Structure formats: C-alpha cells, structure tokens
C-alpha cells in the first residue's frame, strides 16, 4: 500500500484474516500470503513483484533512473527478509533469554544496512537514496514500523549504535504515506497476535497497559 499511496493511485483494500483465509483469497494467492494486487481481474502476488509492477505502470518512478543504482536498490530490497528476521527474532521469542540471544545477533544485520545507507545516499536523506521515497524505503518501512512499536516496551536500545538506520526509520514513520498504509487497528491487532502466540514481549505490553 505504501507504493500505491506514494503514487496516488486509486485502490480498494480488502483486509484478510490470515487465521481464517477465505477460499477466494487462496485461489488468487498461490502462497496464501498477503499482499495480493488484482489488476484487470489478474492477481499479482509477492511484495517486491507488486512494487516493481506499480513502479513500471504509474508515475512518478520510485526506482532510480541510473541503471547501476537501480540494480543496487533491487539488491538491497532482496536483503529485506534477512534484515527483518534479525529484528523479528528479538520479539518472536517465548522467553526473555531467547530475546536477549537474538538481540546479540541483530547488530550484524543492522551494520550492513547502516553501511548501505551511507554508501547509497546522494545527500543527507532522509530516505534511502536521498530526499525522495523509493522502493527500498517501501520495502523496509513495515518492519521498521513493527520494531518501533516493540521498542516502546522492550527498550533494547538497539538502534543507538546505528544512527543512520534510526534517522531513516524516524523519517519513514513520520510520513503519512507510511503510517496511513496500515489498518487503523494495526497496533491492536499486532499486539493481539503476539499475545495469541504467547511471546515474551506480549507480557510487557500487558504490564504497560495495566
């Protein structure tokens, strides 16, 4: 939805209960995952593929015009699952000890991203490539958004050694394009999911709201 909003494309959103996926959704989503974009009754699936399609189909282009820089941006988009698992591994844990172990491993992935921001930017930001939001921003924003929510109760201080990643995250989460891309109930649903799966961090949210 971030790319759709960045390009000011009219769209209709249907939210899916991933614990009870309707048959019609499973018919158009081969992997049973969101998001899915239906264009002229033809479904497109997988986030990167959808984002690439939208960037080719509608202006303004969010990918860099330079072919080398565009390829490098695509490579950093491919790093998203590795990066995201480094963050989610901290809070998708059953115990405080497991969370602490995952926290020790996370800086290695953040270091790569810190270096990437420093090397890819043509200026001071605030986004990955500079002053314009790009597809790399759209790919990382959801995971940075979730970690920022978790950090309110977990308080790891993880980002203090990665000022470029922190400022990048702050800029993305200050953008209405990003914050408006999730459902109004996003925070409640996310926390409820943590509680259902009995993750350690869910107890911290319960304590914070007590």
HUDA-V641833 format. One record per helix or strand. SS is the DSSP state (alpha for helix, beta for strand). FROM is the first residue (numbers start at 0). TO is the last residue. If there is no record, write none. Layout:
((SS FROM TO) (SS FROM TO))
//
This chain:
((alpha 1 5) (alpha 22 27) (beta 35 38) (beta 41 44) (alpha 46 56) (alpha 66 77) (alpha 79 90) (alpha 95 119) (alpha 134 153) (alpha 157 160) (alpha 162 172) (alpha 175 178) (alpha 185 195) (alpha 199 208))
//
